[in-house]
Amino acid sequence: MLQQPAFGRCLRKLRMDRGLSQSALAGDGMSTGYLSRLESGARQPTTRAVSYLADRLGLEPTDFEEPAGGSSLAHALSLVASSGADSTIETLREALAGEDDAAPALRWQALWLLARHRRVQGDHRGEREYLTGLVRLGDEVGVPELRVRGLTRLARCLRSLGEIPAAIDAAVAADRLARTDALSAEDRAAALLALVSVEAEASRLPESRAHADELVALLAGRADALWAEAMWTAAAVRVRQGDYAGAQDCLEQALEKFSSNDDLVLWLRLRLAAGRLHLTKVPAQPEAAERCILAAESALVLVGTPGLRQELTALKADLAFLTRRYDDARALLGELALEEPRMTYRDWVRLDIMRHQLRILSGDDTGVQGLRALAEQAQADANIDLAAEIWRILAESLAQLQRGAATA
């Protein structure tokens, strides 16, 4: 049975976390005065009252129970598992900060969930803070699966931030541990996914292609989220190699076999990846990219996050630029410039490239200087493949300027 005053404290915190007044939570089925007495601990809750309040808060009645042993961290973990609402994530963060002496396994799980929440929001810097602690804690716990999972997520996060040397170190360590300890196919595949991605980013294309092929073979016969992401990753490697037909084949398999019912966010991102491929390959297919954009927009209504919305806006800007709708491209880039970055380092650099190209097209020489600075920075950050792409675009832009001057 739920006891006061613990029930009242828990109820009040849950209500305030959701930004609800007492009258809003009470609704038509309970008086505000009775709710106030419950929160103060002056009244013992009845089974009916607990059930009603749990329903209003979107919880289970058991979520009001104090955790065994008085652990607020264990209680916060149960709240996140049962709802996943932003308010429960904040409760988990506070509980973790206040329980340095909690069991390492509990702290690891809390860090994992907090990092995942940051990742979904596109906050890769916030994700890295949690993952760094997660990896240290994984070493302390000593469970091979936890160590590999922490290193795998850290590698992918660092890649998103453009920190390639550190990402390679984490990915190589994860892959080595997964093989040495003969972990499950899922853990080995996740480690390979990270390794393939960072190797491609570092222009280690032969190694990346070999590991991508190994990854696809490891997951052959499946059609789940891990397999779909593997096919997406294999497609990305083929794009880097200029094998657009091979990339399209990989993506088409994923688009055909992977259902939105399994993971709508991944389903949406596969459409965005397909749209970008249609704009990248030679010759480009803007009409096909437009169809991918429309499909992604319909899904974004259901699972929209700042990061996904920015990815879609960026793809629209790419399409506008390719089809020479330069004013539309400038407007879309202007929208993105007003927001906190929620995409990967490479994607934001790609937008900066477009901004400088638009300056060059308008006769602004600072665009050339901007492209040169981006290329030098990418090279300094060991993003060799990206640096080569920017140098190529710069050379093409300079050639375009010279042709324009010659015909003037």
Protein Blocks (a to p, Z undefined) as FASTA:
>chain_A
ZZdfklmmmmmmmmmmnopafklmnmmmbcfklmmmmmnopaccdfklmmmmmmmnopaf
klmpccehhiaklmmmmmmmmnopaklmmmmmmmmmmmmmbcfklmmmmmmmmmmmmmmn
opaklmmmmmmmmmmmmmmnopaklmmmmmmmmmmmmmmnopaklmmmmmmmmmmmmmmn
opafklmmmmmmmmmmmmmmnopaklmmmmmmmmmmmmgoiacfklmmmmmmmmmmmmmn
opaklmmmmmmmmmmmpcfklommlmmmmmmmmmmmmmmpccddfklmmmmmmmmmmmmm
mmgcfklmmmmmmmmmmmmmmnopaklmmmmmmmmmmpccfbdfklmmmmmmmmmmmmmm
nopaklmmmmmmmmmmmmmnopaklmmmmmmmmmmmmmmmmmmmmmZZ
